[in-house]
Amino acid sequence: MKVTLAAKMENSGLPDKIQISLKSYQLLTARYPEFKCSPRGGVRIDGIGTLLTYWLDDCEELLASSRSVIGSDR
């Protein structure tokens, strides 16, 4: 079911945008508040129904810190 849902969410997405589920949004923002998301709204997924989804908009702080960690290993 999860693979099917992921494939169907990918089909309902837009180019160069990352769409995440409500549960992913809740888990991500609770653990990493530096991730910025915006609500996309309800998306109709065939065979499943309407799901509330979000766009992952920004995570620059986390990317910057991971680059410094990666760079320090070299």
mmCIF file of the N, C-alpha and C atoms, coordinates in Angstrom:
data_MODEL
# 
_entry.id   MODEL 
# 
loop_
_atom_site.group_PDB 
_atom_site.id 
_atom_site.type_symbol 
_atom_site.label_atom_id 
_atom_site.label_alt_id 
_atom_site.label_comp_id 
_atom_site.label_asym_id 
_atom_site.label_entity_id 
_atom_site.label_seq_id 
_atom_site.pdbx_PDB_ins_code 
_atom_site.Cartn_x 
_atom_site.Cartn_y 
_atom_site.Cartn_z 
_atom_site.occupancy 
_atom_site.B_iso_or_equiv 
_atom_site.pdbx_formal_charge 
_atom_site.auth_seq_id 
_atom_site.auth_comp_id 
_atom_site.auth_asym_id 
_atom_site.auth_atom_id 
_atom_site.pdbx_PDB_model_num 
ATOM 1   N N  . MET A 1 1  ? 0.820  -1.200 0.000   1.00 0.00 ? 1  MET A N  1 
ATOM 2   C CA . MET A 1 1  ? 0.000  0.000  0.000   1.00 0.00 ? 1  MET A CA 1 
ATOM 3   C C  . MET A 1 1  ? 0.864  1.264  0.000   1.00 0.00 ? 1  MET A C  1 
ATOM 4   N N  . LYS A 1 2  ? 1.955  1.275  0.805   1.00 0.00 ? 2  LYS A N  1 
ATOM 5   C CA . LYS A 1 2  ? 2.786  2.470  0.897   1.00 0.00 ? 2  LYS A CA 1 
ATOM 6   C C  . LYS A 1 2  ? 3.488  2.778  -0.417  1.00 0.00 ? 2  LYS A C  1 
ATOM 7   N N  . VAL A 1 3  ? 3.945  1.743  -1.118  1.00 0.00 ? 3  VAL A N  1 
ATOM 8   C CA . VAL A 1 3  ? 4.606  1.958  -2.403  1.00 0.00 ? 3  VAL A CA 1 
ATOM 9   C C  . VAL A 1 3  ? 3.605  2.495  -3.412  1.00 0.00 ? 3  VAL A C  1 
ATOM 10  N N  . THR A 1 4  ? 2.406  1.944  -3.410  1.00 0.00 ? 4  THR A N  1 
ATOM 11  C CA . THR A 1 4  ? 1.353  2.414  -4.307  1.00 0.00 ? 4  THR A CA 1 
ATOM 12  C C  . THR A 1 4  ? 1.016  3.867  -4.014  1.00 0.00 ? 4  THR A C  1 
ATOM 13  N N  . LEU A 1 5  ? 0.872  4.207  -2.749  1.00 0.00 ? 5  LEU A N  1 
ATOM 14  C CA . LEU A 1 5  ? 0.564  5.586  -2.366  1.00 0.00 ? 5  LEU A CA 1 
ATOM 15  C C  . LEU A 1 5  ? 1.676  6.523  -2.810  1.00 0.00 ? 5  LEU A C  1 
ATOM 16  N N  . ALA A 1 6  ? 2.920  6.140  -2.591  1.00 0.00 ? 6  ALA A N  1 
ATOM 17  C CA . ALA A 1 6  ? 4.049  6.982  -2.995  1.00 0.00 ? 6  ALA A CA 1 
ATOM 18  C C  . ALA A 1 6  ? 4.049  7.208  -4.505  1.00 0.00 ? 6  ALA A C  1 
ATOM 19  N N  . ALA A 1 7  ? 3.790  6.168  -5.272  1.00 0.00 ? 7  ALA A N  1 
ATOM 20  C CA . ALA A 1 7  ? 3.757  6.295  -6.731  1.00 0.00 ? 7  ALA A CA 1 
ATOM 21  C C  . ALA A 1 7  ? 2.623  7.211  -7.173  1.00 0.00 ? 7  ALA A C  1 
ATOM 22  N N  . LYS A 1 8  ? 1.474  7.069  -6.539  1.00 0.00 ? 8  LYS A N  1 
ATOM 23  C CA . LYS A 1 8  ? 0.337  7.912  -6.906  1.00 0.00 ? 8  LYS A CA 1 
ATOM 24  C C  . LYS A 1 8  ? 0.568  9.359  -6.487  1.00 0.00 ? 8  LYS A C  1 
ATOM 25  N N  . MET A 1 9  ? 1.216  9.572  -5.339  1.00 0.00 ? 9  MET A N  1 
ATOM 26  C CA . MET A 1 9  ? 1.548  10.942 -4.931  1.00 0.00 ? 9  MET A CA 1 
ATOM 27  C C  . MET A 1 9  ? 2.542  11.558 -5.904  1.00 0.00 ? 9  MET A C  1 
ATOM 28  N N  . GLU A 1 10 ? 3.493  10.760 -6.370  1.00 0.00 ? 10 GLU A N  1 
ATOM 29  C CA . GLU A 1 10 ? 4.462  11.268 -7.339  1.00 0.00 ? 10 GLU A CA 1 
ATOM 30  C C  . GLU A 1 10 ? 3.754  11.697 -8.620  1.00 0.00 ? 10 GLU A C  1 
ATOM 31  N N  . ASN A 1 11 ? 2.784  10.921 -9.053  1.00 0.00 ? 11 ASN A N  1 
ATOM 32  C CA . ASN A 1 11 ? 2.032  11.254 -10.264 1.00 0.00 ? 11 ASN A CA 1 
ATOM 33  C C  . ASN A 1 11 ? 1.212  12.524 -10.104 1.00 0.00 ? 11 ASN A C  1 
ATOM 34  N N  . SER A 1 12 ? 0.819  12.853 -8.878  1.00 0.00 ? 12 SER A N  1 
ATOM 35  C CA . SER A 1 12 ? 0.016  14.060 -8.663  1.00 0.00 ? 12 SER A CA 1 
ATOM 36  C C  . SER A 1 12 ? 0.880  15.271 -8.334  1.00 0.00 ? 12 SER A C  1 
ATOM 37  N N  . GLY A 1 13 ? 2.196  15.097 -8.319  1.00 0.00 ? 13 GLY A N  1 
ATOM 38  C CA . GLY A 1 13 ? 3.106  16.184 -7.972  1.00 0.00 ? 13 GLY A CA 1 
ATOM 39  C C  . GLY A 1 13 ? 3.363  17.129 -9.130  1.00 0.00 ? 13 GLY A C  1 
ATOM 40  N N  . LEU A 1 14 ? 4.273  18.051 -8.911  1.00 0.00 ? 14 LEU A N  1 
ATOM 41  C CA . LEU A 1 14 ? 4.684  19.020 -9.919  1.00 0.00 ? 14 LEU A CA 1 
ATOM 42  C C  . LEU A 1 14 ? 6.195  18.935 -10.109 1.00 0.00 ? 14 LEU A C  1 
ATOM 43  N N  . PRO A 1 15 ? 6.687  19.296 -11.301 1.00 0.00 ? 15 PRO A N  1 
ATOM 44  C CA . PRO A 1 15 ? 8.132  19.258 -11.537 1.00 0.00 ? 15 PRO A CA 1 
ATOM 45  C C  . PRO A 1 15 ? 8.884  20.145 -10.537 1.00 0.00 ? 15 PRO A C  1 
ATOM 46  N N  . ASP A 1 16 ? 10.013 19.661 -10.078 1.00 0.00 ? 16 ASP A N  1 
ATOM 47  C CA . ASP A 1 16 ? 10.901 20.399 -9.172  1.00 0.00 ? 16 ASP A CA 1 
ATOM 48  C C  . ASP A 1 16 ? 10.265 20.752 -7.834  1.00 0.00 ? 16 ASP A C  1 
ATOM 49  N N  . LYS A 1 17 ? 9.237  20.009 -7.436  1.00 0.00 ? 17 LYS A N  1 
ATOM 50  C CA . LYS A 1 17 ? 8.589  20.219 -6.140  1.00 0.00 ? 17 LYS A CA 1 
ATOM 51  C C  . LYS A 1 17 ? 8.586  18.889 -5.395  1.00 0.00 ? 17 LYS A C  1 
ATOM 52  N N  . ILE A 1 18 ? 8.741  18.960 -4.079  1.00 0.00 ? 18 ILE A N  1 
ATOM 53  C CA . ILE A 1 18 ? 8.682  17.767 -3.239  1.00 0.00 ? 18 ILE A CA 1 
ATOM 54  C C  . ILE A 1 18 ? 7.377  17.811 -2.465  1.00 0.00 ? 18 ILE A C  1 
ATOM 55  N N  . GLN A 1 19 ? 6.532  16.838 -2.723  1.00 0.00 ? 19 GLN A N  1 
ATOM 56  C CA . GLN A 1 19 ? 5.233  16.733 -2.055  1.00 0.00 ? 19 GLN A CA 1 
ATOM 57  C C  . GLN A 1 19 ? 5.338  15.669 -0.962  1.00 0.00 ? 19 GLN A C  1 
ATOM 58  N N  . ILE A 1 20 ? 4.857  15.996 0.237   1.00 0.00 ? 20 ILE A N  1 
ATOM 59  C CA . ILE A 1 20 ? 4.905  15.036 1.337   1.00 0.00 ? 20 ILE A CA 1 
ATOM 60  C C  . ILE A 1 20 ? 3.520  14.894 1.953   1.00 0.00 ? 20 ILE A C  1 
ATOM 61  N N  . SER A 1 21 ? 3.308  13.759 2.583   1.00 0.00 ? 21 SER A N  1 
ATOM 62  C CA . SER A 1 21 ? 2.020  13.489 3.228   1.00 0.00 ? 21 SER A CA 1 
ATOM 63  C C  . SER A 1 21 ? 1.904  14.260 4.536   1.00 0.00 ? 21 SER A C  1 
ATOM 64  N N  . LEU A 1 22 ? 0.705  14.297 5.080   1.00 0.00 ? 22 LEU A N  1 
ATOM 65  C CA . LEU A 1 22 ? 0.466  14.937 6.373   1.00 0.00 ? 22 LEU A CA 1 
ATOM 66  C C  . LEU A 1 22 ? 1.334  14.299 7.449   1.00 0.00 ? 22 LEU A C  1 
ATOM 67  N N  . LYS A 1 23 ? 1.401  12.979 7.480   1.00 0.00 ? 23 LYS A N  1 
ATOM 68  C CA . LYS A 1 23 ? 2.200  12.281 8.493   1.00 0.00 ? 23 LYS A CA 1 
ATOM 69  C C  . LYS A 1 23 ? 3.680  12.622 8.346   1.00 0.00 ? 23 LYS A C  1 
ATOM 70  N N  . SER A 1 24 ? 4.175  12.651 7.121   1.00 0.00 ? 24 SER A N  1 
ATOM 71  C CA . SER A 1 24 ? 5.577  13.023 6.898   1.00 0.00 ? 24 SER A CA 1 
ATOM 72  C C  . SER A 1 24 ? 5.828  14.455 7.341   1.00 0.00 ? 24 SER A C  1 
ATOM 73  N N  . TYR A 1 25 ? 4.899  15.335 7.033   1.00 0.00 ? 25 TYR A N  1 
ATOM 74  C CA . TYR A 1 25 ? 5.001  16.733 7.463   1.00 0.00 ? 25 TYR A CA 1 
ATOM 75  C C  . TYR A 1 25 ? 5.085  16.828 8.985   1.00 0.00 ? 25 TYR A C  1 
ATOM 76  N N  . GLN A 1 26 ? 4.209  16.111 9.673   1.00 0.00 ? 26 GLN A N  1 
ATOM 77  C CA . GLN A 1 26 ? 4.183  16.153 11.135  1.00 0.00 ? 26 GLN A CA 1 
ATOM 78  C C  . GLN A 1 26 ? 5.494  15.631 11.727  1.00 0.00 ? 26 GLN A C  1 
ATOM 79  N N  . LEU A 1 27 ? 5.977  14.508 11.221  1.00 0.00 ? 27 LEU A N  1 
ATOM 80  C CA . LEU A 1 27 ? 7.225  13.935 11.726  1.00 0.00 ? 27 LEU A CA 1 
ATOM 81  C C  . LEU A 1 27 ? 8.427  14.828 11.422  1.00 0.00 ? 27 LEU A C  1 
ATOM 82  N N  . LEU A 1 28 ? 8.492  15.333 10.214  1.00 0.00 ? 28 LEU A N  1 
ATOM 83  C CA . LEU A 1 28 ? 9.621  16.150 9.782   1.00 0.00 ? 28 LEU A CA 1 
ATOM 84  C C  . LEU A 1 28 ? 9.708  17.453 10.560  1.00 0.00 ? 28 LEU A C  1 
ATOM 85  N N  . THR A 1 29 ? 8.603  18.172 10.655  1.00 0.00 ? 29 THR A N  1 
ATOM 86  C CA . THR A 1 29 ? 8.643  19.477 11.313  1.00 0.00 ? 29 THR A CA 1 
ATOM 87  C C  . THR A 1 29 ? 8.761  19.370 12.830  1.00 0.00 ? 29 THR A C  1 
ATOM 88  N N  . ALA A 1 30 ? 8.316  18.262 13.407  1.00 0.00 ? 30 ALA A N  1 
ATOM 89  C CA . ALA A 1 30 ? 8.485  18.066 14.849  1.00 0.00 ? 30 ALA A CA 1 
ATOM 90  C C  . ALA A 1 30 ? 9.958  17.844 15.189  1.00 0.00 ? 30 ALA A C  1 
ATOM 91  N N  . ARG A 1 31 ? 10.656 17.122 14.344  1.00 0.00 ? 31 ARG A N  1 
ATOM 92  C CA . ARG A 1 31 ? 12.064 16.788 14.613  1.00 0.00 ? 31 ARG A CA 1 
ATOM 93  C C  . ARG A 1 31 ? 13.023 17.831 14.048  1.00 0.00 ? 31 ARG A C  1 
ATOM 94  N N  . TYR A 1 32 ? 12.677 18.402 12.913  1.00 0.00 ? 32 TYR A N  1 
ATOM 95  C CA . TYR A 1 32 ? 13.548 19.362 12.231  1.00 0.00 ? 32 TYR A CA 1 
ATOM 96  C C  . TYR A 1 32 ? 12.769 20.630 11.896  1.00 0.00 ? 32 TYR A C  1 
ATOM 97  N N  . PRO A 1 33 ? 12.597 21.535 12.843  1.00 0.00 ? 33 PRO A N  1 
ATOM 98  C CA . PRO A 1 33 ? 11.801 22.743 12.580  1.00 0.00 ? 33 PRO A CA 1 
ATOM 99  C C  . PRO A 1 33 ? 12.416 23.661 11.522  1.00 0.00 ? 33 PRO A C  1 
ATOM 100 N N  . GLU A 1 34 ? 13.686 23.439 11.170  1.00 0.00 ? 34 GLU A N  1 
ATOM 101 C CA . GLU A 1 34 ? 14.300 24.264 10.130  1.00 0.00 ? 34 GLU A CA 1 
ATOM 102 C C  . GLU A 1 34 ? 13.762 23.950 8.733   1.00 0.00 ? 34 GLU A C  1 
ATOM 103 N N  . PHE A 1 35 ? 13.074 22.822 8.583   1.00 0.00 ? 35 PHE A N  1 
ATOM 104 C CA . PHE A 1 35 ? 12.421 22.526 7.309   1.00 0.00 ? 35 PHE A CA 1 
ATOM 105 C C  . PHE A 1 35 ? 11.173 23.389 7.194   1.00 0.00 ? 35 PHE A C  1 
ATOM 106 N N  . LYS A 1 36 ? 11.026 24.043 6.076   1.00 0.00 ? 36 LYS A N  1 
ATOM 107 C CA . LYS A 1 36 ? 9.867  24.903 5.836   1.00 0.00 ? 36 LYS A CA 1 
ATOM 108 C C  . LYS A 1 36 ? 8.952  24.230 4.821   1.00 0.00 ? 36 LYS A C  1 
ATOM 109 N N  . CYS A 1 37 ? 7.689  24.117 5.194   1.00 0.00 ? 37 CYS A N  1 
ATOM 110 C CA . CYS A 1 37 ? 6.694  23.476 4.334   1.00 0.00 ? 37 CYS A CA 1 
ATOM 111 C C  . CYS A 1 37 ? 5.494  24.396 4.183   1.00 0.00 ? 37 CYS A C  1 
ATOM 112 N N  . SER A 1 38 ? 4.774  24.211 3.105   1.00 0.00 ? 38 SER A N  1 
ATOM 113 C CA . SER A 1 38 ? 3.526  24.951 2.910   1.00 0.00 ? 38 SER A CA 1 
ATOM 114 C C  . SER A 1 38 ? 2.435  23.960 2.512   1.00 0.00 ? 38 SER A C  1 
ATOM 115 N N  . PRO A 1 39 ? 1.219  24.209 2.971   1.00 0.00 ? 39 PRO A N  1 
ATOM 116 C CA . PRO A 1 39 ? 0.138  23.277 2.642   1.00 0.00 ? 39 PRO A CA 1 
ATOM 117 C C  . PRO A 1 39 ? -0.196 23.323 1.156   1.00 0.00 ? 39 PRO A C  1 
ATOM 118 N N  . ARG A 1 40 ? -0.327 22.176 0.567   1.00 0.00 ? 40 ARG A N  1 
ATOM 119 C CA . ARG A 1 40 ? -0.801 22.088 -0.812  1.00 0.00 ? 40 ARG A CA 1 
ATOM 120 C C  . ARG A 1 40 ? -2.319 21.976 -0.813  1.00 0.00 ? 40 ARG A C  1 
ATOM 121 N N  . GLY A 1 41 ? -2.838 21.312 0.200   1.00 0.00 ? 41 GLY A N  1 
ATOM 122 C CA . GLY A 1 41 ? -4.279 21.098 0.285   1.00 0.00 ? 41 GLY A CA 1 
ATOM 123 C C  . GLY A 1 41 ? -4.616 19.658 -0.033  1.00 0.00 ? 41 GLY A C  1 
ATOM 124 N N  . GLY A 1 42 ? -5.885 19.419 -0.250  1.00 0.00 ? 42 GLY A N  1 
ATOM 125 C CA . GLY A 1 42 ? -6.341 18.069 -0.548  1.00 0.00 ? 42 GLY A CA 1 
ATOM 126 C C  . GLY A 1 42 ? -6.007 17.665 -1.971  1.00 0.00 ? 42 GLY A C  1 
ATOM 127 N N  . VAL A 1 43 ? -5.453 16.481 -2.102  1.00 0.00 ? 43 VAL A N  1 
ATOM 128 C CA . VAL A 1 43 ? -5.115 15.927 -3.414  1.00 0.00 ? 43 VAL A CA 1 
ATOM 129 C C  . VAL A 1 43 ? -5.874 14.618 -3.559  1.00 0.00 ? 43 VAL A C  1 
ATOM 130 N N  . ARG A 1 44 ? -6.620 14.494 -4.637  1.00 0.00 ? 44 ARG A N  1 
ATOM 131 C CA . ARG A 1 44 ? -7.397 13.278 -4.896  1.00 0.00 ? 44 ARG A CA 1 
ATOM 132 C C  . ARG A 1 44 ? -6.473 12.200 -5.441  1.00 0.00 ? 44 ARG A C  1 
ATOM 133 N N  . ILE A 1 45 ? -6.411 11.077 -4.735  1.00 0.00 ? 45 ILE A N  1 
ATOM 134 C CA . ILE A 1 45 ? -5.589 9.940  -5.137  1.00 0.00 ? 45 ILE A CA 1 
ATOM 135 C C  . ILE A 1 45 ? -6.536 8.792  -5.476  1.00 0.00 ? 45 ILE A C  1 
ATOM 136 N N  . ASP A 1 46 ? -6.519 8.358  -6.735  1.00 0.00 ? 46 ASP A N  1 
ATOM 137 C CA . ASP A 1 46 ? -7.410 7.273  -7.176  1.00 0.00 ? 46 ASP A CA 1 
ATOM 138 C C  . ASP A 1 46 ? -7.241 6.033  -6.305  1.00 0.00 ? 46 ASP A C  1 
ATOM 139 N N  . GLY A 1 47 ? -8.361 5.471  -5.897  1.00 0.00 ? 47 GLY A N  1 
ATOM 140 C CA . GLY A 1 47 ? -8.350 4.253  -5.105  1.00 0.00 ? 47 GLY A CA 1 
ATOM 141 C C  . GLY A 1 47 ? -8.056 4.463  -3.631  1.00 0.00 ? 47 GLY A C  1 
ATOM 142 N N  . ILE A 1 48 ? -7.726 5.697  -3.244  1.00 0.00 ? 48 ILE A N  1 
ATOM 143 C CA . ILE A 1 48 ? -7.383 5.978  -1.851  1.00 0.00 ? 48 ILE A CA 1 
ATOM 144 C C  . ILE A 1 48 ? -8.289 7.055  -1.270  1.00 0.00 ? 48 ILE A C  1 
ATOM 145 N N  . GLY A 1 49 ? -8.508 8.107  -2.028  1.00 0.00 ? 49 GLY A N  1 
ATOM 146 C CA . GLY A 1 49 ? -9.339 9.213  -1.553  1.00 0.00 ? 49 GLY A CA 1 
ATOM 147 C C  . GLY A 1 49 ? -8.567 10.519 -1.616  1.00 0.00 ? 49 GLY A C  1 
ATOM 148 N N  . THR A 1 50 ? -9.027 11.491 -0.855  1.00 0.00 ? 50 THR A N  1 
ATOM 149 C CA . THR A 1 50 ? -8.382 12.791 -0.820  1.00 0.00 ? 50 THR A CA 1 
ATOM 150 C C  . THR A 1 50 ? -7.419 12.842 0.362   1.00 0.00 ? 50 THR A C  1 
ATOM 151 N N  . LEU A 1 51 ? -6.175 13.206 0.081   1.00 0.00 ? 51 LEU A N  1 
ATOM 152 C CA . LEU A 1 51 ? -5.147 13.299 1.111   1.00 0.00 ? 51 LEU A CA 1 
ATOM 153 C C  . LEU A 1 51 ? -4.690 14.737 1.259   1.00 0.00 ? 51 LEU A C  1 
ATOM 154 N N  . LEU A 1 52 ? -4.460 15.144 2.487   1.00 0.00 ? 52 LEU A N  1 
ATOM 155 C CA . LEU A 1 52 ? -3.882 16.450 2.753   1.00 0.00 ? 52 LEU A CA 1 
ATOM 156 C C  . LEU A 1 52 ? -2.378 16.331 2.563   1.00 0.00 ? 52 LEU A C  1 
ATOM 157 N N  . THR A 1 53 ? -1.818 17.141 1.685   1.00 0.00 ? 53 THR A N  1 
ATOM 158 C CA . THR A 1 53 ? -0.383 17.070 1.414   1.00 0.00 ? 53 THR A CA 1 
ATOM 159 C C  . THR A 1 53 ? 0.251  18.447 1.576   1.00 0.00 ? 53 THR A C  1 
ATOM 160 N N  . TYR A 1 54 ? 1.566  18.432 1.642   1.00 0.00 ? 54 TYR A N  1 
ATOM 161 C CA . TYR A 1 54 ? 2.359  19.650 1.830   1.00 0.00 ? 54 TYR A CA 1 
ATOM 162 C C  . TYR A 1 54 ? 3.487  19.671 0.818   1.00 0.00 ? 54 TYR A C  1 
ATOM 163 N N  . TRP A 1 55 ? 3.960  20.876 0.522   1.00 0.00 ? 55 TRP A N  1 
ATOM 164 C CA . TRP A 1 55 ? 5.165  21.051 -0.272  1.00 0.00 ? 55 TRP A CA 1 
ATOM 165 C C  . TRP A 1 55 ? 6.327  21.270 0.685   1.00 0.00 ? 55 TRP A C  1 
ATOM 166 N N  . LEU A 1 56 ? 7.436  20.607 0.430   1.00 0.00 ? 56 LEU A N  1 
ATOM 167 C CA . LEU A 1 56 ? 8.665  20.888 1.161   1.00 0.00 ? 56 LEU A CA 1 
ATOM 168 C C  . LEU A 1 56 ? 9.325  22.056 0.438   1.00 0.00 ? 56 LEU A C  1 
ATOM 169 N N  . ASP A 1 57 ? 9.386  23.204 1.108   1.00 0.00 ? 57 ASP A N  1 
ATOM 170 C CA . ASP A 1 57 ? 9.840  24.430 0.453   1.00 0.00 ? 57 ASP A CA 1 
ATOM 171 C C  . ASP A 1 57 ? 11.317 24.734 0.649   1.00 0.00 ? 57 ASP A C  1 
ATOM 172 N N  . ASP A 1 58 ? 11.822 24.504 1.860   1.00 0.00 ? 58 ASP A N  1 
ATOM 173 C CA . ASP A 1 58 ? 13.169 24.973 2.154   1.00 0.00 ? 58 ASP A CA 1 
ATOM 174 C C  . ASP A 1 58 ? 13.770 24.183 3.305   1.00 0.00 ? 58 ASP A C  1 
ATOM 175 N N  . CYS A 1 59 ? 15.051 23.952 3.206   1.00 0.00 ? 59 CYS A N  1 
ATOM 176 C CA . CYS A 1 59 ? 15.782 23.300 4.297   1.00 0.00 ? 59 CYS A CA 1 
ATOM 177 C C  . CYS A 1 59 ? 17.230 23.765 4.281   1.00 0.00 ? 59 CYS A C  1 
ATOM 178 N N  . GLU A 1 60 ? 17.457 25.015 3.952   1.00 0.00 ? 60 GLU A N  1 
ATOM 179 C CA . GLU A 1 60 ? 18.810 25.537 3.780   1.00 0.00 ? 60 GLU A CA 1 
ATOM 180 C C  . GLU A 1 60 ? 19.680 25.410 5.024   1.00 0.00 ? 60 GLU A C  1 
ATOM 181 N N  . GLU A 1 61 ? 19.121 25.687 6.215   1.00 0.00 ? 61 GLU A N  1 
ATOM 182 C CA . GLU A 1 61 ? 19.939 25.591 7.424   1.00 0.00 ? 61 GLU A CA 1 
ATOM 183 C C  . GLU A 1 61 ? 20.498 24.190 7.590   1.00 0.00 ? 61 GLU A C  1 
ATOM 184 N N  . LEU A 1 62 ? 19.662 23.200 7.374   1.00 0.00 ? 62 LEU A N  1 
ATOM 185 C CA . LEU A 1 62 ? 20.105 21.817 7.526   1.00 0.00 ? 62 LEU A CA 1 
ATOM 186 C C  . LEU A 1 62 ? 21.119 21.459 6.448   1.00 0.00 ? 62 LEU A C  1 
ATOM 187 N N  . LEU A 1 63 ? 20.880 21.903 5.224   1.00 0.00 ? 63 LEU A N  1 
ATOM 188 C CA . LEU A 1 63 ? 21.830 21.617 4.151   1.00 0.00 ? 63 LEU A CA 1 
ATOM 189 C C  . LEU A 1 63 ? 23.179 22.263 4.435   1.00 0.00 ? 63 LEU A C  1 
ATOM 190 N N  . ALA A 1 64 ? 23.169 23.486 4.931   1.00 0.00 ? 64 ALA A N  1 
ATOM 191 C CA . ALA A 1 64 ? 24.417 24.176 5.247   1.00 0.00 ? 64 ALA A CA 1 
ATOM 192 C C  . ALA A 1 64 ? 25.183 23.440 6.337   1.00 0.00 ? 64 ALA A C  1 
ATOM 193 N N  . SER A 1 65 ? 24.490 22.983 7.366   1.00 0.00 ? 65 SER A N  1 
ATOM 194 C CA . SER A 1 65 ? 25.177 22.275 8.449   1.00 0.00 ? 65 SER A CA 1 
ATOM 195 C C  . SER A 1 65 ? 25.682 20.917 7.981   1.00 0.00 ? 65 SER A C  1 
ATOM 196 N N  . SER A 1 66 ? 24.951 20.234 7.104   1.00 0.00 ? 66 SER A N  1 
ATOM 197 C CA . SER A 1 66 ? 25.421 18.935 6.621   1.00 0.00 ? 66 SER A CA 1 
ATOM 198 C C  . SER A 1 66 ? 26.622 19.107 5.702   1.00 0.00 ? 66 SER A C  1 
ATOM 199 N N  . ARG A 1 67 ? 26.676 20.197 4.953   1.00 0.00 ? 67 ARG A N  1 
ATOM 200 C CA . ARG A 1 67 ? 27.843 20.451 4.111   1.00 0.00 ? 67 ARG A CA 1 
ATOM 201 C C  . ARG A 1 67 ? 29.083 20.658 4.969   1.00 0.00 ? 67 ARG A C  1 
ATOM 202 N N  . SER A 1 68 ? 28.940 21.363 6.090   1.00 0.00 ? 68 SER A N  1 
ATOM 203 C CA . SER A 1 68 ? 30.101 21.592 6.943   1.00 0.00 ? 68 SER A CA 1 
ATOM 204 C C  . SER A 1 68 ? 30.562 20.289 7.586   1.00 0.00 ? 68 SER A C  1 
ATOM 205 N N  . VAL A 1 69 ? 29.643 19.406 7.915   1.00 0.00 ? 69 VAL A N  1 
ATOM 206 C CA . VAL A 1 69 ? 30.012 18.108 8.486   1.00 0.00 ? 69 VAL A CA 1 
ATOM 207 C C  . VAL A 1 69 ? 30.706 17.258 7.434   1.00 0.00 ? 69 VAL A C  1 
ATOM 208 N N  . ILE A 1 70 ? 30.158 17.240 6.232   1.00 0.00 ? 70 ILE A N  1 
ATOM 209 C CA . ILE A 1 70 ? 30.763 16.463 5.147   1.00 0.00 ? 70 ILE A CA 1 
ATOM 210 C C  . ILE A 1 70 ? 32.150 17.011 4.826   1.00 0.00 ? 70 ILE A C  1 
ATOM 211 N N  . GLY A 1 71 ? 32.264 18.329 4.763   1.00 0.00 ? 71 GLY A N  1 
ATOM 212 C CA . GLY A 1 71 ? 33.548 18.949 4.461   1.00 0.00 ? 71 GLY A CA 1 
ATOM 213 C C  . GLY A 1 71 ? 34.603 18.682 5.512   1.00 0.00 ? 71 GLY A C  1 
ATOM 214 N N  . SER A 1 72 ? 34.205 18.525 6.775   1.00 0.00 ? 72 SER A N  1 
ATOM 215 C CA . SER A 1 72 ? 35.178 18.301 7.846   1.00 0.00 ? 72 SER A CA 1 
ATOM 216 C C  . SER A 1 72 ? 35.725 16.880 7.840   1.00 0.00 ? 72 SER A C  1 
ATOM 217 N N  . ASP A 1 73 ? 35.063 15.975 7.128   1.00 0.00 ? 73 ASP A N  1 
ATOM 218 C CA . ASP A 1 73 ? 35.527 14.589 7.062   1.00 0.00 ? 73 ASP A CA 1 
ATOM 219 C C  . ASP A 1 73 ? 36.668 14.403 6.071   1.00 0.00 ? 73 ASP A C  1 
ATOM 220 N N  . ARG A 1 74 ? 36.870 15.352 5.216   1.00 0.00 ? 74 ARG A N  1 
ATOM 221 C CA . ARG A 1 74 ? 37.853 15.188 4.132   1.00 0.00 ? 74 ARG A CA 1 
ATOM 222 C C  . ARG A 1 74 ? 39.223 15.627 4.538   1.00 0.00 ? 74 ARG A C  1 
# 
